[in-house]
Amino acid sequence: SYKNSFFWKVFEPEKIAPPNSSDDLPPEIAYVTTLTKCGGHRGSIDGAAVLLHSIRRNSHGWIPMQSQSSSSSVDFDPSLWPKYGGKGGKYRYKAYVIVDPQASPTIKDKHGDCARFMQSIGWTVLHRPPLVPLFEIPTAEASSGHSSASFDELVKAGYIGVQRPKTGDTARRPGEHPNKLRMLLYNDGCCGDTELLKLHTYGLVGHELAVHLDFDSLILRPMDDLFDVMLGKQKDDKVVESLSIAKLPQSKPVDFSRPIDAAFTRDYNSVKSPSPKSPVGYQGGFLIVRPSLTVLERYRKILQRGEFSLNPRKGWGNKHGGFYGDATFQGILPYYYEDVAPPGEHNELELDRCIFNQMADNPRKSTHKFPRATPLDPQVMGYNDKNKCRDGREDCRDTDCQRTHPKDSITTHFTFCNKPWDCSSGLPGTVALDTCLGLLSEWYGVRRELEDWWLLPRNEAGEATNDLSFSQRSFYWNQRTIDRVQQKRQGSLQPDVYKGYCDGIGESGYRNMMGPDGLKK
């Protein structure tokens, strides 16, 4: 935390250029992801490239690859491209990656390679400080030498929990170590306190909407109808009626006569003791918001007060806790919208998690220790479904995502189906197998289309004539690179699903993507 904070002693966050706007152009949606470290398996960075292409091919200005390649001298096989989407969309896009200092492209060694790669293929890097540091910055070091405005702001803000109330339900318990909450945040969920960098999505105020997605996400089809409704631009009530909205015990009514401030899915798989009133976190890999500096500042105040109850672990405000990621992003979001925000100020929308952020999850609890898909043969698999639904209902057939066909989903998130760059087997022996293999096949198809787009000669690559966001930044033009790309497509594992990118199940079976050569001079 000290090292992270002192990065900001000399570094200022990048300013964001306002979107190119005119009456002839549709709104530009900000798509955001976060990079907290670089190292280990390269596959997740392939995920960032594939995610960006899935955004691009479902946004305004994209020319379908069938049209781009029809007169090309390069021989392509369109049957290996994705089945869904890819015909462009109504809204423009701008892609941002929020980078933690330990993965900054300013680092000269391999730890900066991931951010540099993402920059080279079209992501705009944003360095953003923590809203408040995890631990106190020593006074002597803070006052030594010249410091940036960002660093001075961190010192002034104090550390997480610095304003914690002395009495009440959320006060520190007798005997509780003063650093317990901060140490908990450091290790919480997948990425600890760096998960809170996602909150900077609210800071992209030059955009009408901002979408945060994790690297292991994929856009299957445009989200145009959802964007229309959130911005109050829908043509008629039929658009609202066709929108896939969650209708679960904790889903709030939505006023569609007003713009919508946030759209999300909940993570019912994290609930330990399901009931209609059990606290449920927002799923941390998918969030769409109307950016607001006022809201961002409120999150800073939440962290300064640090009102997260431990012993027992009841969470933020003594009520939003007891589930995965409760101390960071997945817990702080519902706490803000349901308890902190002024009543009636926000209009938020819980989406159907089988359509948006589709994870192919089982809506029922399992006799296994962890959530598992419904087994085809419980005796063989060694576990079976329970009668209880994870949202507390008795009947949850309306949220059986493991049986939802990929053609019906709009975005997906590779969690239960496992990562494409681990050459996942797709949960064999369960009812989720066909769904997972269908979603995985789409990911490999988007990768194939992206590589083919990079293989197009420069003057054949499709671009929007009125929008610079589609200028193709990178290409395969070095013959040695092109030969390696073709070699990377010779994997033997089930080519109809894995498109030649896997030799076997598991991380070691994956064939990494070749980085592009850059712009040919």
C-alpha positions as CSV (number, residue, x, y, z in Angstrom):
1,S,0.0,0.0,0.0
2,Y,2.9,2.4,0.8
3,K,4.6,1.6,-2.5
4,N,1.3,2.1,-4.4
5,S,0.6,5.4,-2.6
6,F,4.1,6.8,-3.2
7,F,3.8,6.1,-7.0
8,W,1.4,9.1,-6.9
9,K,4.0,11.4,-5.3
10,V,5.4,12.1,-8.8
11,F,2.6,10.8,-11.0
12,E,-0.7,12.5,-12.0
13,P,-3.7,10.7,-13.4
14,E,-4.2,11.1,-17.2
15,K,-6.9,13.5,-18.3
16,I,-9.6,12.1,-20.5
17,A,-10.2,13.7,-23.9
18,P,-13.9,14.5,-24.4
19,P,-15.6,12.2,-27.0
20,N,-15.8,13.5,-30.5
21,S,-19.5,14.6,-30.6
22,S,-21.8,15.9,-33.3
23,D,-25.4,15.5,-34.3
24,D,-24.2,13.0,-36.9
25,L,-22.6,10.7,-34.4
26,P,-24.3,8.4,-31.8
27,P,-23.2,8.6,-28.2
28,E,-19.8,7.0,-27.3
29,I,-20.0,4.4,-24.6
30,A,-17.0,3.9,-22.3
31,Y,-15.9,0.3,-21.9
32,V,-13.6,-0.2,-18.9
33,T,-11.5,-3.1,-17.6
34,T,-8.9,-3.2,-14.9
35,L,-5.3,-4.5,-14.9
36,T,-3.8,-5.0,-11.4
37,K,-0.7,-7.2,-12.2
38,C,1.2,-8.7,-15.1
39,G,2.8,-12.0,-15.0
40,G,2.2,-15.7,-15.1
41,H,-0.1,-17.2,-17.7
42,R,-0.3,-15.0,-20.8
43,G,-3.9,-16.2,-21.6
44,S,-5.7,-13.4,-19.7
45,I,-4.1,-10.8,-21.9
46,D,-5.4,-12.7,-24.9
47,G,-8.7,-12.3,-23.1
48,A,-8.3,-8.5,-23.1
49,A,-7.7,-8.6,-26.9
50,V,-10.7,-10.8,-27.6
51,L,-12.9,-8.8,-25.2
52,L,-11.9,-5.6,-27.1
53,H,-12.8,-7.2,-30.5
54,S,-16.1,-8.4,-29.2
55,I,-16.9,-4.7,-28.2
56,R,-15.6,-3.4,-31.6
57,R,-17.6,-5.9,-33.7
58,N,-20.9,-5.0,-31.9
59,S,-20.4,-1.2,-32.0
60,H,-21.2,1.6,-34.5
61,G,-19.1,1.7,-37.6
62,W,-18.0,-1.9,-37.7
63,I,-18.2,-3.5,-41.2
64,P,-19.0,-7.2,-40.9
65,M,-15.9,-9.3,-41.7
66,Q,-17.8,-11.1,-44.4
67,S,-17.9,-7.8,-46.3
68,Q,-14.4,-6.8,-45.4
69,S,-12.9,-10.1,-46.6
70,S,-15.0,-10.7,-49.7
71,S,-12.6,-8.9,-52.0
72,S,-9.4,-9.7,-50.0
73,S,-6.5,-11.6,-51.4
74,V,-6.2,-13.4,-48.1
75,D,-8.1,-16.7,-47.9
76,F,-10.3,-17.0,-44.8
77,D,-12.7,-19.6,-43.5
78,P,-15.9,-17.7,-42.2
79,S,-17.2,-20.9,-40.7
80,L,-14.6,-20.5,-37.9
81,W,-15.9,-17.0,-37.0
82,P,-18.5,-16.4,-34.3
83,K,-22.1,-17.3,-34.9
84,Y,-23.6,-14.3,-33.1
85,G,-23.3,-10.5,-33.4
86,G,-20.6,-8.9,-35.5
87,K,-22.9,-6.7,-37.6
88,G,-22.0,-3.5,-35.7
89,G,-24.3,-1.6,-33.4
90,K,-26.0,1.7,-32.7
91,Y,-23.5,3.2,-30.2
92,R,-19.8,4.1,-30.6
93,Y,-17.2,2.8,-28.1
94,K,-14.0,3.9,-26.3
95,A,-12.0,1.3,-24.5
96,Y,-10.1,2.1,-21.3
97,V,-8.0,0.0,-19.0
98,I,-7.5,1.2,-15.4
99,V,-4.0,0.2,-14.4
100,D,-2.5,-0.4,-10.9
101,P,1.0,1.0,-10.5
102,Q,2.5,-2.5,-10.2
103,A,1.3,-3.2,-13.8
104,S,2.0,0.3,-15.2
105,P,3.4,0.5,-18.8
106,T,6.0,2.9,-17.3
107,I,7.7,-0.2,-15.8
108,K,10.5,-1.1,-18.1
109,D,10.6,-4.9,-17.3
110,K,8.0,-7.6,-18.0
111,H,5.6,-6.3,-15.4
112,G,4.8,-3.5,-17.8
113,D,4.4,-5.7,-20.8
114,C,0.7,-6.4,-20.4
115,A,-0.3,-2.7,-20.3
116,R,2.0,-2.0,-23.3
117,F,0.4,-4.8,-25.3
118,M,-3.1,-3.5,-24.4
119,Q,-2.1,0.0,-25.5
120,S,-0.8,-1.3,-28.8
121,I,-4.1,-3.0,-29.7
122,G,-6.4,-0.1,-28.9
123,W,-7.0,0.2,-25.1
124,T,-6.4,3.6,-23.6
125,V,-4.4,3.3,-20.3
126,L,-5.6,5.2,-17.3
127,H,-3.6,5.3,-14.1
128,R,-6.0,5.9,-11.2
129,P,-5.1,6.2,-7.5
130,P,-7.0,4.4,-4.7
131,L,-9.9,6.5,-3.4
132,V,-8.2,6.2,0.0
133,P,-5.0,4.3,0.7
134,L,-5.1,1.0,2.6
135,F,-2.8,2.2,5.4
136,E,-1.7,5.5,6.7
137,I,1.1,7.3,4.9
138,P,3.9,8.2,7.3
139,T,3.8,12.0,8.0
140,A,7.6,12.4,7.6
141,E,7.6,10.8,4.2
142,A,4.5,12.6,3.1
143,S,6.0,16.0,3.9
144,S,9.4,15.3,2.3
145,G,10.0,16.8,-1.2
146,H,7.6,18.0,-3.8
147,S,4.4,16.0,-4.3
148,S,1.7,15.8,-6.9
149,A,-1.9,17.0,-6.3
150,S,-3.0,13.3,-6.3
151,F,-0.6,12.4,-3.6
152,D,-1.6,15.4,-1.4
153,E,-5.2,14.3,-1.8
154,L,-4.4,10.7,-0.6
155,V,-2.6,12.1,2.4
156,K,-5.6,14.4,3.2
157,A,-8.1,11.6,2.7
158,G,-6.4,9.4,5.3
159,Y,-6.6,5.6,5.2
160,I,-9.5,3.2,5.1
161,G,-11.6,3.3,8.2
162,V,-9.9,6.5,9.6
163,Q,-13.4,8.0,10.4
164,R,-14.9,4.8,11.7
165,P,-17.6,5.6,14.3
166,K,-16.6,5.0,18.0
167,T,-20.0,3.6,18.9
168,G,-22.9,1.8,17.3
169,D,-23.4,-1.4,15.3
170,T,-20.5,-0.7,12.9
171,A,-17.9,0.4,15.5
172,R,-14.8,-1.6,16.0
173,R,-15.5,-4.5,18.4
174,P,-13.6,-4.7,21.8
175,G,-10.3,-6.5,21.2
176,E,-10.5,-6.1,17.4
177,H,-7.1,-5.2,15.9
178,P,-7.3,-1.7,14.4
179,N,-5.8,-3.0,11.1
180,K,-8.1,-6.0,10.8
181,L,-10.5,-4.5,8.2
182,R,-7.6,-3.2,6.1
183,M,-5.9,-6.6,6.1
184,L,-9.2,-8.2,5.2
185,L,-9.6,-5.8,2.3
186,Y,-6.0,-6.7,1.1
187,N,-7.0,-10.3,0.6
188,D,-10.7,-10.1,-0.1
189,G,-12.2,-11.7,-3.2
190,C,-10.2,-12.3,-6.3
191,C,-7.9,-9.3,-6.2
192,G,-8.1,-7.6,-2.7
193,D,-8.3,-3.9,-2.4
194,T,-7.3,-3.4,-6.1
195,E,-10.8,-4.5,-6.9
196,L,-11.9,-1.0,-5.7
197,L,-10.1,0.5,-8.7
198,K,-13.3,-0.5,-10.6
199,L,-15.1,2.3,-8.9
200,H,-13.2,4.8,-11.1
201,T,-15.6,3.7,-13.8
202,Y,-17.9,6.4,-12.2
203,G,-15.2,9.0,-13.0
204,L,-15.6,8.8,-16.8
205,V,-17.9,11.7,-16.9
206,G,-17.3,12.6,-20.5
207,H,-19.4,9.6,-21.5
208,E,-23.1,9.2,-20.9
209,L,-22.6,5.5,-20.0
210,A,-19.7,3.5,-18.8
211,V,-19.5,-0.4,-18.8
212,H,-17.1,-2.3,-16.6
213,L,-16.2,-5.8,-17.8
214,D,-13.6,-8.3,-16.6
215,F,-11.0,-9.7,-19.0
216,D,-12.9,-13.1,-19.0
217,S,-16.0,-11.5,-20.4
218,L,-17.3,-11.5,-24.0
219,I,-20.0,-9.5,-25.8
220,L,-22.1,-11.8,-27.9
221,R,-24.5,-9.2,-29.3
222,P,-25.0,-5.4,-29.1
223,M,-26.5,-4.0,-25.9
224,D,-28.3,-1.3,-27.9
225,D,-31.7,-1.8,-26.3
226,L,-30.3,-1.7,-22.8
227,F,-28.4,1.5,-23.6
228,D,-31.5,3.0,-25.2
229,V,-33.5,2.4,-22.0
230,M,-30.8,3.6,-19.7
231,L,-30.5,6.9,-21.6
232,G,-34.3,7.3,-22.0
233,K,-33.9,7.0,-25.8
234,Q,-36.2,4.0,-26.4
235,K,-38.7,4.5,-29.2
236,D,-41.7,2.8,-27.5
237,D,-42.7,0.5,-24.6
238,K,-42.0,-2.6,-26.7
239,V,-38.2,-2.0,-26.1
240,V,-38.8,-2.0,-22.4
241,E,-41.0,-5.0,-22.5
242,S,-38.4,-7.0,-24.5
243,L,-35.6,-6.1,-22.0
244,S,-34.4,-9.1,-19.9
245,I,-35.0,-7.9,-16.4
246,A,-34.6,-9.9,-13.2
247,K,-37.8,-10.6,-11.2
248,L,-36.3,-12.0,-8.1
249,P,-37.1,-11.5,-4.3
250,Q,-34.6,-8.6,-4.0
251,S,-35.2,-7.0,-7.4
252,K,-36.5,-3.5,-7.1
253,P,-39.2,-1.9,-9.3
254,V,-37.8,0.3,-12.0
255,D,-39.2,3.6,-13.2
256,F,-38.8,3.5,-17.0
257,S,-40.0,7.0,-17.4
258,R,-36.6,8.2,-16.0
259,P,-33.1,7.5,-17.2
260,I,-31.5,4.5,-15.4
261,D,-28.3,5.2,-13.3
262,A,-27.0,1.6,-12.9
263,A,-27.5,-1.8,-14.4
264,F,-26.1,-5.0,-12.8
265,T,-26.5,-8.6,-12.1
266,R,-26.4,-10.2,-8.6
267,D,-24.1,-13.0,-7.5
268,Y,-26.5,-15.5,-6.0
269,N,-23.8,-18.2,-6.2
270,S,-22.0,-16.5,-3.3
271,V,-24.9,-16.6,-0.9
272,K,-24.1,-19.0,2.0
273,S,-27.5,-19.4,3.5
274,P,-30.1,-18.7,0.8
275,S,-33.4,-17.0,1.8
276,P,-35.4,-14.3,0.1
277,K,-33.9,-11.8,2.4
278,S,-30.2,-13.0,2.5
279,P,-27.7,-10.3,1.6
280,V,-26.6,-10.7,-2.1
281,G,-23.6,-9.0,-3.7
282,Y,-23.5,-7.4,-7.1
283,Q,-21.5,-9.6,-9.5
284,G,-18.2,-7.8,-9.8
285,G,-17.5,-8.6,-13.5
286,F,-20.3,-6.6,-15.0
287,L,-21.6,-3.1,-14.2
288,I,-23.1,-0.3,-16.3
289,V,-23.4,3.2,-14.8
290,R,-24.0,6.8,-15.6
291,P,-20.7,8.3,-14.6
292,S,-20.8,10.8,-11.7
293,L,-18.1,12.5,-9.7
294,T,-20.6,13.0,-6.8
295,V,-21.1,9.2,-6.6
296,L,-17.4,8.6,-6.8
297,E,-16.8,10.9,-3.9
298,R,-19.5,9.1,-1.9
299,Y,-17.6,5.9,-2.3
300,R,-14.5,7.7,-0.9
301,K,-16.5,8.6,2.2
302,I,-17.7,5.1,2.6
303,L,-14.1,3.8,2.6
304,Q,-13.0,6.6,5.0
305,R,-15.6,5.5,7.5
306,G,-15.0,1.8,7.0
307,E,-18.3,0.7,8.5
308,F,-17.8,-3.0,7.7
309,S,-18.9,-5.1,10.7
310,L,-16.7,-8.1,11.7
311,N,-17.2,-10.6,14.5
312,P,-19.7,-11.6,13.2
313,R,-19.1,-10.7,9.6
314,K,-22.2,-8.8,8.7
315,G,-20.5,-6.5,6.3
316,W,-21.0,-2.9,5.1
317,G,-23.6,-1.1,7.2
318,N,-23.9,-4.2,9.4
319,K,-26.0,-5.9,6.6
320,H,-24.1,-6.3,3.3
321,G,-21.7,-9.1,4.0
322,G,-21.2,-12.9,4.4
323,F,-20.5,-13.5,0.7
324,Y,-17.6,-13.6,-1.7
325,G,-16.0,-10.2,-2.3
326,D,-18.2,-8.6,0.3
327,A,-15.5,-6.3,1.7
328,T,-14.6,-4.8,-1.7
329,F,-16.5,-4.3,-5.0
330,Q,-19.3,-6.8,-4.7
331,G,-20.3,-5.6,-1.3
332,I,-19.8,-1.9,-1.5
333,L,-22.0,-1.5,-4.5
334,P,-25.3,-2.8,-2.9
335,Y,-24.4,-0.9,0.3
336,Y,-24.2,2.3,-1.7
337,Y,-27.3,1.9,-3.8
338,E,-29.5,0.4,-1.0
339,D,-28.3,2.3,2.1
340,V,-26.1,5.3,1.4
341,A,-27.5,7.0,-1.7
342,P,-30.3,9.6,-0.9
343,P,-33.7,7.8,-1.3
344,G,-35.2,8.2,-4.8
345,E,-32.0,9.7,-6.3
346,H,-31.0,6.6,-8.3
347,N,-33.0,4.4,-10.6
348,E,-31.1,1.1,-10.8
349,L,-31.9,-2.1,-12.8
350,E,-31.2,-5.7,-11.9
351,L,-30.8,-7.6,-15.2
352,D,-31.5,-11.3,-16.0
353,R,-28.2,-12.9,-15.3
354,C,-28.8,-15.6,-17.9
355,I,-28.9,-13.0,-20.6
356,F,-26.4,-10.4,-19.3
357,N,-23.2,-11.6,-17.7
358,Q,-24.2,-15.2,-18.4
359,M,-22.1,-17.6,-16.4
360,A,-24.1,-20.8,-17.0
361,D,-24.6,-21.2,-13.3
362,N,-27.0,-23.6,-11.5
363,P,-29.8,-21.7,-9.8
364,R,-30.0,-24.4,-7.1
365,K,-27.7,-25.3,-4.2
366,S,-25.6,-28.4,-4.5
367,T,-24.6,-31.1,-2.0
368,H,-21.0,-30.3,-3.1
369,K,-19.1,-27.8,-0.9
370,F,-19.0,-25.3,-3.8
371,P,-21.6,-24.4,-6.4
372,R,-21.8,-27.0,-9.2
373,A,-23.8,-27.5,-12.3
374,T,-26.6,-30.1,-12.2
375,P,-25.1,-33.5,-12.8
376,L,-26.5,-35.8,-15.4
377,D,-25.7,-38.8,-13.2
378,P,-25.4,-37.8,-9.5
379,Q,-24.0,-41.2,-8.5
380,V,-21.1,-40.9,-11.0
381,M,-20.4,-37.2,-10.2
382,G,-20.7,-37.7,-6.4
383,Y,-23.1,-34.8,-5.7
384,N,-26.6,-33.7,-6.6
385,D,-28.9,-30.6,-6.5
386,K,-30.8,-29.6,-3.4
387,N,-34.4,-28.5,-3.5
388,K,-33.4,-25.0,-2.3
389,C,-32.8,-22.2,-4.9
390,R,-29.9,-19.9,-4.3
391,D,-32.2,-16.9,-4.3
392,G,-34.4,-18.4,-1.6
393,R,-37.3,-19.5,-3.8
394,E,-38.6,-23.0,-4.2
395,D,-38.9,-22.7,-8.0
396,C,-36.1,-21.1,-10.0
397,R,-36.6,-22.6,-13.4
398,D,-36.8,-19.0,-14.8
399,T,-33.1,-18.5,-13.9
400,D,-31.6,-21.8,-15.1
401,C,-28.6,-20.2,-16.8
402,Q,-26.8,-23.5,-17.2
403,R,-29.5,-24.5,-19.8
404,T,-29.7,-21.1,-21.5
405,H,-28.6,-21.3,-25.2
406,P,-25.8,-18.9,-26.2
407,K,-28.0,-17.5,-28.9
408,D,-30.2,-16.0,-26.2
409,S,-27.5,-14.3,-24.2
410,I,-26.0,-10.9,-24.8
411,T,-22.8,-11.0,-22.7
412,T,-21.1,-13.8,-21.0
413,H,-18.5,-14.2,-18.2
414,F,-16.3,-17.2,-18.1
415,T,-16.4,-18.3,-14.4
416,F,-18.2,-21.6,-14.0
417,C,-17.4,-22.7,-17.6
418,N,-13.8,-21.8,-16.7
419,K,-11.4,-19.7,-18.8
420,P,-11.0,-20.2,-22.6
421,W,-7.2,-19.8,-22.2
422,D,-7.2,-22.9,-19.9
423,C,-8.8,-24.9,-22.8
424,S,-11.8,-25.7,-20.5
425,S,-13.6,-28.9,-21.0
426,G,-16.9,-27.1,-20.4
427,L,-18.2,-29.0,-17.3
428,P,-18.6,-32.6,-18.8
429,G,-21.1,-34.8,-17.0
430,T,-23.5,-31.9,-16.3
431,V,-26.4,-30.2,-18.0
432,A,-24.2,-27.1,-18.5
433,L,-21.9,-28.9,-21.0
434,D,-23.6,-27.7,-24.2
435,T,-24.0,-24.2,-22.9
436,C,-20.4,-23.9,-21.9
437,L,-19.0,-25.4,-25.1
438,G,-21.2,-23.1,-27.1
439,L,-19.9,-20.0,-25.2
440,L,-16.3,-21.2,-25.4
441,S,-16.7,-21.8,-29.1
442,E,-17.8,-18.1,-29.5
443,W,-14.7,-16.9,-27.7
444,Y,-12.4,-18.9,-29.9
445,G,-14.4,-17.7,-32.9
446,V,-13.9,-14.0,-31.9
447,R,-10.2,-14.7,-31.5
448,R,-10.1,-16.2,-35.0
449,E,-12.0,-13.2,-36.5
450,L,-9.7,-10.8,-34.7
451,E,-6.6,-12.5,-36.1
452,D,-8.1,-12.5,-39.5
453,W,-8.8,-8.8,-39.2
454,W,-5.2,-8.2,-38.3
455,L,-4.2,-10.3,-41.4
456,L,-6.2,-8.0,-43.7
457,P,-3.9,-5.7,-45.8
458,R,-4.0,-2.2,-44.5
459,N,-6.3,-0.8,-47.2
460,E,-8.8,-3.6,-46.8
461,A,-9.4,-3.2,-43.0
462,G,-12.8,-1.8,-42.5
463,E,-13.1,1.6,-40.7
464,A,-15.8,4.0,-40.0
465,T,-15.4,7.0,-42.2
466,N,-16.6,9.4,-39.6
467,D,-15.1,8.0,-36.4
468,L,-11.4,7.7,-35.6
469,S,-12.1,5.0,-32.9
470,F,-12.1,2.4,-35.6
471,S,-8.7,3.2,-37.1
472,Q,-7.0,-0.1,-37.1
473,R,-3.9,0.3,-35.0
474,S,-2.2,-3.1,-35.4
475,F,-1.5,-5.7,-38.1
476,Y,0.2,-8.9,-38.9
477,W,2.5,-7.9,-41.8
478,N,5.9,-9.5,-41.0
479,Q,5.9,-12.9,-42.8
480,R,7.5,-14.7,-39.9
481,T,4.6,-13.5,-37.7
482,I,2.0,-14.6,-40.2
483,D,3.6,-18.0,-40.4
484,R,3.5,-18.3,-36.6
485,V,-0.2,-17.2,-36.6
486,Q,-1.0,-20.1,-38.9
487,Q,1.1,-22.5,-36.8
488,K,-0.8,-21.4,-33.7
489,R,-4.1,-22.6,-35.4
490,Q,-3.0,-26.3,-35.7
491,G,-4.3,-27.5,-32.3
492,S,-5.8,-31.0,-32.4
493,L,-8.5,-30.7,-29.7
494,Q,-12.0,-30.7,-31.0
495,P,-11.5,-28.1,-33.8
496,D,-15.3,-27.4,-34.1
497,V,-15.2,-25.9,-30.6
498,Y,-11.6,-24.8,-30.0
499,K,-10.9,-23.6,-33.6
500,G,-7.3,-25.0,-33.5
501,Y,-6.2,-23.1,-30.4
502,C,-6.0,-26.1,-28.0
503,D,-4.0,-29.3,-28.0
504,G,-5.5,-30.6,-24.8
505,I,-7.6,-29.7,-21.8
506,G,-5.9,-27.4,-19.3
507,E,-3.6,-24.4,-19.3
508,S,-0.7,-26.3,-20.9
509,G,-2.9,-27.2,-23.9
510,Y,-3.6,-23.5,-24.9
511,R,-1.8,-21.9,-27.9
512,N,-1.2,-18.2,-27.1
513,M,-2.1,-15.5,-29.5
514,M,0.6,-13.8,-31.5
515,G,0.9,-10.1,-30.8
516,P,0.5,-7.9,-33.9
517,D,3.5,-6.3,-35.5
518,G,2.1,-2.9,-35.2
519,L,1.5,-0.3,-37.9
520,K,3.5,-1.0,-41.0
521,K,5.6,2.0,-42.0
